[in-house]
Amino acid sequence: MKNYKLVPMDKSHIKEIAQIEKECFSEPWSEASFEEELYNPLCSIIVAQRPDGAVLGYAGLHAIMDEGYIDNIAVRKDYRGQGIADDLLGAFIRFGQANLAFLTLEVRPSNEPAIQLYYKHGFVQVGRRKDYYQHPREDAIIMTLEFERENENGTETAE
Ligand SMILES: CC(C)(COP(=O)(O)OP(=O)(O)OC[C@H]1O[C@@H](n2cnc3c(N)ncnc32)[C@H](O)[C@@H]1OP(=O)(O)O)[C@@H](O)C(=O)NCCC(=O)NCCS
C-alpha cells in the first residue's frame, strides 16, 4: 500500500521542496520562488506527502488559458522507483484531459529516467532548444502531450 498522498503545496512543504530541488537541479528554484507560486493563481504545485508530513516528491504546473507547462517534477532519491512520479504526473494529466489542449515541458537529453517517464505517459518529442540549459550546457528536448477533445458535434478531435 502507498504510504503517501497527493496534496496541494502549502507553506509547510517549502523548505523540504527547496532541499530536494537543490539535490536534483543545477539551477534550483529558491524557497522564495516556491513561496511566490503559492499566491500565483496560474500555478499549481502538488506534493507527495508521507503521513508524518514529510515531502517525498513534488511537481509544478503553470496553466495559461488551455496550455499547460510542467515546470518541475522531482522525487527524493530514497523514494525513487516506487511510482511517485507516475502518480504526480498522472494527476496533471487528468487535470489536462479535463481542462487543457496540451501539456508541454523541457528535459535534458541526458535525463533518461525523466524522458522514459514522459514517454510512458504518452508525451512525444516535438522540438529541441539549443543550449537551453547551463551547468552543464545542454540542449533541451521539448516534449508534449496533446489531449483529444470533443468538438461541437460531439466527435473527438486531436488538436
Ligand atoms: C525522473 C524522476 C522524477 C522519476 O521519479 P520516480 O518516482 O523514481 O519514477 P517512478 O517510480 O514513478 O517511475 C515512473 C516511470 O519513469 C521511468 N523511470 C523512472 N526511473 C527510471 C530510471 N532510473 N531509468 C529509466 N526509466 C525510469 C520509467 O518509465 C518508470 O516506469 P516503470 O517503472 O513502469 O518502468 C526522478 O528520477 C527524479 O526526481 N529525478 C531528478 C529530477 C528530474 O530530473 N526531474 C525531471 C526534470 S525534466
The ligand as an SDF file (V2000), in Angstrom:
LIG
                    3D

 48 50  0  0  0  0  0  0  0  0999 V2000
   12.5610   11.4050  -13.0780 C   0  0  0  0  0  0  0  0  0  0  0  0
   12.0460   11.1200  -11.6570 C   0  0  0  0  0  0  0  0  0  0  0  0
   11.0950   12.2660  -11.2500 C   0  0  0  0  0  0  0  0  0  0  0  0
   11.3030    9.7800  -11.6280 C   0  0  0  0  0  0  0  0  0  0  0  0
   10.7210    9.6050  -10.3400 O   0  0  0  0  0  0  0  0  0  0  0  0
   10.3080    8.1680   -9.7470 P   0  0  0  0  0  0  0  0  0  0  0  0
    9.3160    8.3780   -8.6690 O   0  0  0  0  0  0  0  0  0  0  0  0
   11.5300    7.4060   -9.3980 O   0  0  0  0  0  0  0  0  0  0  0  0
    9.6230    7.4930  -11.0100 O   0  0  0  0  0  0  0  0  0  0  0  0
    8.5520    6.3080  -10.9530 P   0  0  0  0  0  0  0  0  0  0  0  0
    8.9660    5.2940   -9.9590 O   0  0  0  0  0  0  0  0  0  0  0  0
    7.1820    6.8860  -10.8080 O   0  0  0  0  0  0  0  0  0  0  0  0
    8.7090    5.6780  -12.4010 O   0  0  0  0  0  0  0  0  0  0  0  0
    7.8290    6.0500  -13.4420 C   0  0  0  0  0  0  0  0  0  0  0  0
    8.4590    5.7520  -14.7850 C   0  0  0  0  0  0  0  0  0  0  0  0
    9.5720    6.6250  -15.0110 O   0  0  0  0  0  0  0  0  0  0  0  0
   10.5880    5.9420  -15.7610 C   0  0  0  0  0  0  0  0  0  0  0  0
   11.7770    5.7980  -14.9210 N   0  0  0  0  0  0  0  0  0  0  0  0
   11.8950    6.1430  -13.6100 C   0  0  0  0  0  0  0  0  0  0  0  0
   13.1660    5.9170  -13.1820 N   0  0  0  0  0  0  0  0  0  0  0  0
   13.8410    5.4240  -14.2660 C   0  0  0  0  0  0  0  0  0  0  0  0
   15.1930    5.0170  -14.4740 C   0  0  0  0  0  0  0  0  0  0  0  0
   16.1100    5.0740  -13.4740 N   0  0  0  0  0  0  0  0  0  0  0  0
   15.5550    4.5970  -15.7020 N   0  0  0  0  0  0  0  0  0  0  0  0
   14.6610    4.5660  -16.7310 C   0  0  0  0  0  0  0  0  0  0  0  0
   13.3700    4.9390  -16.5850 N   0  0  0  0  0  0  0  0  0  0  0  0
   12.9720    5.3700  -15.3750 C   0  0  0  0  0  0  0  0  0  0  0  0
   10.0040    4.5830  -16.0970 C   0  0  0  0  0  0  0  0  0  0  0  0
    9.2820    4.7370  -17.3100 O   0  0  0  0  0  0  0  0  0  0  0  0
    9.0430    4.3700  -14.9370 C   0  0  0  0  0  0  0  0  0  0  0  0
    8.0130    3.4870  -15.2490 O   0  0  0  0  0  0  0  0  0  0  0  0
    8.1970    1.8720  -14.9820 P   0  0  0  0  0  0  0  0  0  0  0  0
    8.5510    1.7480  -13.5380 O   0  0  0  0  0  0  0  0  0  0  0  0
    6.8710    1.2980  -15.3280 O   0  0  0  0  0  0  0  0  0  0  0  0
    9.3250    1.4630  -15.8880 O   0  0  0  0  0  0  0  0  0  0  0  0
   13.2140   11.0150  -10.6190 C   0  0  0  0  0  0  0  0  0  0  0  0
   14.2150   10.1730  -11.1610 O   0  0  0  0  0  0  0  0  0  0  0  0
   13.8370   12.3550  -10.2360 C   0  0  0  0  0  0  0  0  0  0  0  0
   13.3920   13.0200   -9.3020 O   0  0  0  0  0  0  0  0  0  0  0  0
   14.9070   12.7740  -10.9570 N   0  0  0  0  0  0  0  0  0  0  0  0
   15.5790   14.0400  -10.6570 C   0  0  0  0  0  0  0  0  0  0  0  0
   14.7520   15.2290  -11.0530 C   0  0  0  0  0  0  0  0  0  0  0  0
   14.4920   15.2720  -12.5390 C   0  0  0  0  0  0  0  0  0  0  0  0
   15.3720   15.0230  -13.3540 O   0  0  0  0  0  0  0  0  0  0  0  0
   13.2410   15.6260  -12.9140 N   0  0  0  0  0  0  0  0  0  0  0  0
   12.8140   15.7490  -14.2920 C   0  0  0  0  0  0  0  0  0  0  0  0
   13.1480   17.0750  -14.8280 C   0  0  0  0  0  0  0  0  0  0  0  0
   12.6360   17.2530  -16.5340 S   0  0  0  0  0  0  0  0  0  0  0  0
  1  2  1  0
  2  3  1  0
  2  4  1  0
  2 36  1  0
  4  5  1  0
  5  6  1  0
  6  7  2  0
  6  8  1  0
  6  9  1  0
  9 10  1  0
 10 11  2  0
 10 12  1  0
 10 13  1  0
 13 14  1  0
 14 15  1  0
 15 16  1  0
 15 30  1  0
 16 17  1  0
 17 18  1  0
 17 28  1  0
 18 19  1  0
 18 27  1  0
 19 20  2  0
 20 21  1  0
 21 22  1  0
 21 27  2  0
 22 23  1  0
 22 24  2  0
 24 25  1  0
 25 26  2  0
 26 27  1  0
 28 29  1  0
 28 30  1  0
 30 31  1  0
 31 32  1  0
 32 33  2  0
 32 34  1  0
 32 35  1  0
 36 37  1  0
 36 38  1  0
 38 39  2  0
 38 40  1  0
 40 41  1  0
 41 42  1  0
 42 43  1  0
 43 44  2  0
 43 45  1  0
 45 46  1  0
 46 47  1  0
 47 48  1  0
M  END
$$$$
